[in-house]
Amino acid sequence: MAISSKFIAIFLIFIFLSFPSKITCESENNDTTQSKCGSDTGHGCRNKNEALKLKLVAIASILVTSMIGVCLPLVSRTVPALQPDKNLFVLVKAFASGVILATGYMHVMPDSFDCLRSDCLPDNPWKKFPFTTFVAMLSAILTLCVDSYAMSYFKKYKLESGVGNGRDFVHNGKMESQIIDNNSHIHGEAKVDDKAAQLLRYRVVAQVLELGIVVHSVVIGLSMGASDNPCTIRPLVAAICFHQLFEGMGLGGCILQAEYGMKLKGIMVFFFSLTTPFGIALGIGLSKVYSENSPTALIVVGLLNACSAGLLNYMALVDLLAADFMGTKLQNSMKLQSWAYVAVLLGAGGMSIMAIWA
C-alpha cells in the first residue's frame, strides 16, 4: 500500500504543464475588475531583472535549507542525544510537527480560499459553496482510508501468511529470528504483530506526508517562479527557507523511524529537496505564457491546495502529534509531555508568523 515516491514529481509535472496559466492566489484589490483577470498586473512593483536574480538566489538557498532540514534527523544516529529514543529527538519532532500543522492551517488553506473565492471566478458555484473546506475534508478522509487499509492489508496478508507467525519478524529493517517456547507463544506473537505493524505505519506516514508536502512545494515554487514582483519575492525567500528547514526535519524524522534502506531514503530526500526549486525553475521557464489570475489556474491550484491542506492537517494531528503524545514515552513523563507541548506551540507559532510574508 506504500505510495511510490518515484512517480510523485512526474505526476505533478503533467498536472501543471496541462494548463499554461500563471499561478497566483494573492488577494485582489478592491479596484480590481473582471477585465483585469487573465492580464499581467504588476501593482507598481515590477522589475524582471531584479526578480530573476532573487529567484536564482531562492533556488540555491531553498535547495540547501531543504537538504539540511530533511537530512538532519537521518544523521542523528551518530549523535547520541538526537537518536529516536532520546528526549531531545522527541522535542525536535514535536516542534517540526507544529510547523507542519501550521503550514496546513495558516498557509495552504488560506491560499486555497484566496484562489477559489477570487473575483476572477464566477459567483456560481465558487462563492456559493465552501469548496476549500469540502475538498480538505475529503482529503483528510482519503488519508485516513490509506492509513486504515494499509494496516488492514498488512495484518491480513502479511502477518497471517508467515511474517507474523511467531517465527520471524521485521525489526530495524532486518529479519530477526525469534525463539518461542510453549509458555510464551502468545506473548511473543503479539510482540511480533506490534513491531511489524508499527514499522509499516511509520512507512505509510512517511510516504503520505511527503506526497502532501511535495504538492504544496511545487505550487509555492511555481507561484514564485512566475512572479516578476521583487517586493513579493524578497520576503518569500526567507519565509520559505524557514518553512522547508523545519518541515524537512519533520519529514526526516518520519523517514528515520520508517527505517528505509539508503536507496529509498535518497529518493525521498531528493524529491523533497528538489520540488520547490524545480517549481521555481519551471515558473521562470513558463512565465511568458502564464496569465495572471487565470480562472483555470485559480481553480486547479485552489483545489490542489485544499487537498494538500486536508492531508497535512490530518497527518500532523493524527499520525504525528496524537501518535507521539498518546505514546508510552510522553504518557510516562508529564515533564517531557509539557515541554513537547511548548515545542509544538513554538513551531506552530513561528510558522504562523511567517504567514505575514508568505
C-alpha positions as CSV (number, residue, x, y, z in Angstrom):
1,M,0.0,0.0,0.0
2,A,3.0,2.3,0.3
3,I,3.0,5.1,-2.3
4,S,6.0,5.1,-4.6
5,S,7.9,8.4,-4.3
6,K,9.4,7.9,-7.7
7,F,6.2,9.0,-9.5
8,I,5.2,11.9,-7.3
9,A,7.2,14.6,-9.2
10,I,6.3,13.1,-12.6
11,F,2.6,13.2,-11.8
12,L,2.8,16.8,-10.7
13,I,4.7,17.9,-13.8
14,F,2.0,16.6,-16.0
15,I,-0.7,18.3,-13.9
16,F,0.9,21.7,-14.1
17,L,2.1,21.5,-17.7
18,S,-1.5,20.9,-18.7
19,F,-2.5,24.5,-18.1
20,P,-0.4,27.4,-19.4
21,S,-1.6,30.0,-16.9
22,K,0.2,32.0,-14.2
23,I,-0.4,30.6,-10.7
24,T,-1.1,33.3,-8.2
25,C,-3.6,33.4,-5.4
26,E,-2.9,36.9,-4.0
27,S,-5.8,38.8,-2.7
28,E,-7.5,41.1,-5.2
29,N,-7.5,44.9,-4.5
30,N,-10.9,46.5,-4.2
31,D,-10.4,48.3,-7.5
32,T,-9.7,45.1,-9.4
33,T,-12.2,44.5,-12.1
34,Q,-13.2,41.4,-14.1
35,S,-11.5,42.8,-17.1
36,K,-8.1,42.5,-15.4
37,C,-8.5,38.8,-14.8
38,G,-6.0,37.0,-17.0
39,S,-3.8,40.1,-17.5
40,D,-0.4,40.6,-16.1
41,T,-0.7,43.4,-13.5
42,G,2.4,44.4,-11.6
43,H,0.7,46.5,-8.9
44,G,3.6,49.1,-9.1
45,C,6.4,46.8,-8.2
46,R,7.7,45.1,-11.3
47,N,11.4,44.6,-12.2
48,K,12.0,41.5,-14.2
49,N,15.8,41.5,-13.9
50,E,15.8,42.0,-10.2
51,A,13.1,39.4,-9.7
52,L,15.2,36.9,-11.7
53,K,18.2,37.5,-9.5
54,L,16.1,36.9,-6.4
55,K,14.6,33.8,-7.9
56,L,18.1,32.3,-8.6
57,V,19.1,33.1,-5.1
58,A,15.9,31.5,-3.9
59,I,16.6,28.3,-5.8
60,A,20.1,27.8,-4.2
61,S,19.1,28.8,-0.7
62,I,15.9,26.8,-0.6
63,L,17.7,23.7,-2.0
64,V,20.4,23.9,0.7
65,T,18.0,24.5,3.6
66,S,15.7,21.7,2.4
67,M,18.5,19.3,2.3
68,I,19.8,20.3,5.7
69,G,16.3,20.1,7.2
70,V,15.5,16.6,5.9
71,C,19.0,15.2,6.4
72,L,19.5,16.3,10.0
73,P,17.3,13.6,11.5
74,L,18.8,11.0,9.2
75,V,22.3,11.6,10.5
76,S,21.1,11.8,14.1
77,R,22.1,8.2,14.8
78,T,25.7,9.4,15.0
79,V,24.7,11.9,17.7
80,P,23.6,10.1,20.9
81,A,21.4,13.0,22.1
82,L,19.4,13.0,18.8
83,Q,18.6,9.3,18.4
84,P,14.9,8.5,18.1
85,D,14.7,7.1,21.6
86,K,16.1,10.2,23.3
87,N,14.1,13.1,24.7
88,L,15.7,15.8,22.5
89,F,14.6,13.9,19.4
90,V,11.0,13.9,20.7
91,L,11.1,17.6,21.3
92,V,12.6,18.4,17.9
93,K,10.0,16.2,16.2
94,A,7.2,17.9,18.2
95,F,8.5,21.3,17.0
96,A,8.6,20.2,13.4
97,S,5.1,18.7,13.7
98,G,3.9,22.1,14.9
99,V,5.4,23.6,11.7
100,I,3.6,21.1,9.5
101,L,0.3,21.7,11.3
102,A,0.6,25.5,10.9
103,T,1.6,25.0,7.2
104,G,-1.7,23.3,6.6
105,Y,-3.9,25.7,8.5
106,M,-2.1,29.1,8.1
107,H,-0.6,28.8,4.6
108,V,-2.1,26.2,2.4
109,M,-5.8,26.5,3.3
110,P,-5.9,30.3,3.2
111,D,-4.2,30.2,-0.2
112,S,-6.9,27.8,-1.4
113,F,-9.6,30.2,-0.1
114,D,-8.0,33.1,-2.0
115,C,-7.9,31.1,-5.2
116,L,-11.4,29.7,-5.1
117,R,-13.1,32.9,-3.9
118,S,-11.3,35.2,-6.3
119,D,-13.2,37.9,-8.2
120,C,-11.9,36.3,-11.4
121,L,-14.2,33.2,-10.8
122,P,-18.0,33.3,-11.3
123,D,-20.1,33.5,-8.2
124,N,-21.9,30.3,-9.1
125,P,-20.7,27.9,-7.9
126,W,-17.4,29.1,-6.4
127,K,-18.8,31.6,-4.0
128,K,-22.0,29.6,-3.3
129,F,-20.3,26.6,-1.7
130,P,-17.2,26.3,0.5
131,F,-15.1,24.1,-1.9
132,T,-11.9,24.6,0.1
133,T,-13.1,23.1,3.3
134,F,-15.2,20.4,1.5
135,V,-12.1,19.2,-0.5
136,A,-9.9,19.4,2.5
137,M,-12.4,17.2,4.5
138,L,-12.5,14.7,1.7
139,S,-8.7,14.7,1.5
140,A,-8.4,14.0,5.2
141,I,-10.9,11.1,4.9
142,L,-9.0,9.7,2.0
143,T,-5.8,9.9,4.0
144,L,-7.5,8.0,6.8
145,C,-8.5,5.4,4.3
146,V,-4.9,4.9,3.2
147,D,-3.8,4.5,6.8
148,S,-6.6,2.1,7.6
149,Y,-6.5,-0.1,4.5
150,A,-2.7,-0.3,4.6
151,M,-2.7,-1.6,8.2
152,S,-5.6,-4.0,7.4
153,Y,-3.8,-5.3,4.3
154,F,-0.6,-5.9,6.2
155,K,-2.2,-7.7,9.1
156,K,-4.4,-9.9,6.9
157,Y,-2.0,-10.8,4.1
158,K,1.4,-10.4,5.8
159,L,1.2,-11.4,9.4
160,E,-1.2,-14.3,8.7
161,S,0.9,-15.6,5.8
162,G,4.1,-16.2,7.7
163,V,5.7,-12.9,8.6
164,G,3.7,-12.8,11.9
165,N,3.5,-16.5,12.6
166,G,5.8,-16.2,15.6
167,R,8.9,-17.4,13.8
168,D,10.3,-14.4,12.1
169,F,9.5,-10.7,12.2
170,V,10.8,-7.4,10.7
171,H,12.8,-5.3,13.1
172,N,15.1,-2.4,12.3
173,G,14.8,-3.3,8.6
174,K,16.2,-6.8,9.1
175,M,14.7,-10.3,9.6
176,E,15.4,-11.5,13.1
177,S,14.8,-15.0,14.4
178,Q,12.5,-15.4,17.4
179,I,12.7,-18.5,19.6
180,I,9.4,-19.2,21.2
181,D,8.7,-21.8,23.8
182,N,5.3,-23.2,24.7
183,N,4.7,-20.9,27.6
184,S,5.5,-17.6,25.7
185,H,4.0,-18.4,22.3
186,I,1.0,-16.0,22.6
187,H,3.0,-13.2,24.1
188,G,5.8,-13.5,21.5
189,E,3.2,-13.4,18.7
190,A,1.7,-10.2,20.0
191,K,5.1,-8.6,20.2
192,V,5.8,-9.6,16.6
193,D,2.5,-8.0,15.4
194,D,3.2,-4.8,17.3
195,K,6.7,-4.3,15.9
196,A,5.8,-5.2,12.3
197,A,2.6,-3.1,12.4
198,Q,4.4,-0.1,13.9
199,L,7.1,-0.3,11.3
200,L,4.5,-0.4,8.5
201,R,2.7,2.6,10.0
202,Y,5.9,4.6,10.1
203,R,6.4,3.9,6.4
204,V,2.9,4.8,5.4
205,V,3.1,8.0,7.4
206,A,6.5,9.0,5.8
207,Q,5.3,8.5,2.2
208,V,1.9,10.0,2.5
209,L,3.3,13.0,4.4
210,E,5.9,13.5,1.6
211,L,3.1,13.4,-1.0
212,G,1.3,16.3,0.7
213,I,4.4,18.3,1.2
214,V,5.5,17.8,-2.5
215,V,2.2,19.0,-3.8
216,H,2.3,22.2,-1.8
217,S,6.0,22.8,-2.5
218,V,5.6,22.7,-6.3
219,V,2.7,25.1,-6.0
220,I,4.8,27.5,-4.0
221,G,7.7,27.2,-6.4
222,L,5.5,27.9,-9.5
223,S,4.0,30.9,-7.9
224,M,7.4,32.4,-7.0
225,G,9.0,31.5,-10.4
226,A,6.1,33.1,-12.4
227,S,6.2,36.4,-10.4
228,D,8.1,39.5,-11.6
229,N,7.4,41.3,-8.3
230,P,10.6,41.7,-6.2
231,C,8.5,43.2,-3.4
232,T,6.7,39.9,-3.1
233,I,9.7,37.5,-3.8
234,R,12.1,39.1,-1.2
235,P,10.2,38.2,2.0
236,L,9.1,34.9,0.5
237,V,12.7,33.6,0.2
238,A,13.3,33.8,4.0
239,A,9.9,32.5,4.8
240,I,10.1,29.5,2.5
241,C,13.6,28.7,3.7
242,F,12.3,28.6,7.3
243,H,9.4,26.5,6.2
244,Q,11.5,24.0,4.3
245,L,14.0,23.6,7.0
246,F,11.6,22.6,9.8
247,E,9.2,20.9,7.6
248,G,12.1,18.8,6.3
249,M,13.0,18.0,9.9
250,G,9.5,16.6,10.5
251,L,9.7,14.5,7.3
252,G,13.2,13.4,8.0
253,G,12.2,12.2,11.5
254,C,9.4,10.1,9.8
255,I,11.8,8.7,7.3
256,L,14.2,7.8,10.0
257,Q,11.6,5.9,12.0
258,A,10.5,4.1,8.8
259,E,13.9,2.5,8.6
260,Y,14.2,2.5,4.9
261,G,17.3,1.4,3.0
262,M,19.8,4.0,1.8
263,K,18.4,4.0,-1.8
264,L,14.8,4.8,-0.8
265,K,16.0,7.4,1.8
266,G,18.0,9.1,-1.0
267,I,14.9,9.1,-3.3
268,M,12.7,10.7,-0.7
269,V,15.3,13.3,0.3
270,F,15.9,14.1,-3.4
271,F,12.2,14.7,-4.2
272,F,11.6,16.8,-1.0
273,S,14.7,18.9,-1.6
274,L,14.2,19.5,-5.3
275,T,10.4,20.1,-5.6
276,T,10.3,23.8,-4.6
277,P,13.5,24.8,-6.6
278,F,12.1,22.8,-9.6
279,G,8.8,24.6,-9.3
280,I,10.6,28.0,-9.3
281,A,12.7,27.0,-12.4
282,L,9.5,25.8,-14.1
283,G,7.7,29.0,-13.3
284,I,10.6,31.0,-14.7
285,G,10.6,29.0,-17.9
286,L,6.8,29.3,-18.4
287,S,6.4,32.9,-17.2
288,K,5.8,34.2,-20.7
289,V,2.8,32.0,-21.3
290,Y,1.2,32.4,-17.8
291,S,-1.8,34.6,-17.4
292,E,-2.2,36.2,-14.0
293,N,-5.4,35.2,-12.2
294,S,-6.5,32.9,-15.0
295,P,-9.7,31.1,-13.9
296,T,-8.1,27.7,-14.9
297,A,-5.0,28.3,-12.8
298,L,-7.1,29.6,-9.8
299,I,-9.3,26.5,-9.8
300,V,-6.6,23.9,-10.3
301,V,-4.2,25.5,-7.7
302,G,-7.1,26.1,-5.2
303,L,-8.2,22.5,-5.4
304,L,-4.7,21.2,-5.1
305,N,-4.0,23.4,-2.1
306,A,-7.2,22.2,-0.5
307,C,-6.2,18.6,-1.0
308,S,-2.8,19.3,0.5
309,A,-4.3,21.2,3.5
310,G,-6.5,18.3,4.4
311,L,-3.7,15.8,4.1
312,L,-1.2,17.9,6.1
313,N,-3.7,18.7,8.8
314,Y,-4.6,15.0,9.2
315,M,-1.0,13.8,9.2
316,A,0.1,16.5,11.7
317,L,-2.7,15.9,14.2
318,V,-3.3,12.1,13.9
319,D,-0.1,10.4,12.7
320,L,2.5,12.8,14.2
321,L,1.2,14.7,17.3
322,A,-1.5,12.3,18.5
323,A,0.7,9.2,18.0
324,D,3.5,10.8,20.0
325,F,1.5,12.4,22.7
326,M,-0.6,9.2,23.3
327,G,2.5,7.0,23.1
328,T,4.1,5.5,26.2
329,K,7.2,7.8,26.2
330,L,5.3,11.0,26.7
331,Q,2.5,9.4,28.7
332,N,5.1,8.2,31.2
333,S,6.6,11.6,31.7
334,M,4.5,14.7,32.5
335,K,7.5,16.9,32.4
336,L,8.6,15.8,28.9
337,Q,5.0,16.0,27.7
338,S,4.8,19.6,28.9
339,W,8.0,20.5,27.1
340,A,6.7,18.8,24.0
341,Y,3.6,21.0,24.1
342,V,5.8,24.0,24.3
343,A,7.8,22.8,21.3
344,V,4.6,22.3,19.3
345,L,3.4,25.8,20.1
346,L,6.8,27.3,19.2
347,G,6.8,25.5,15.9
348,A,3.2,26.4,15.1
349,G,3.6,30.0,16.3
350,G,6.8,30.6,14.3
351,M,5.2,29.2,11.1
352,S,2.1,31.3,11.7
353,I,4.1,34.4,12.0
354,M,5.7,33.6,8.6
355,A,2.1,33.9,7.1
356,I,2.6,37.6,7.3
357,W,5.1,37.4,4.5
358,A,4.2,34.2,2.7
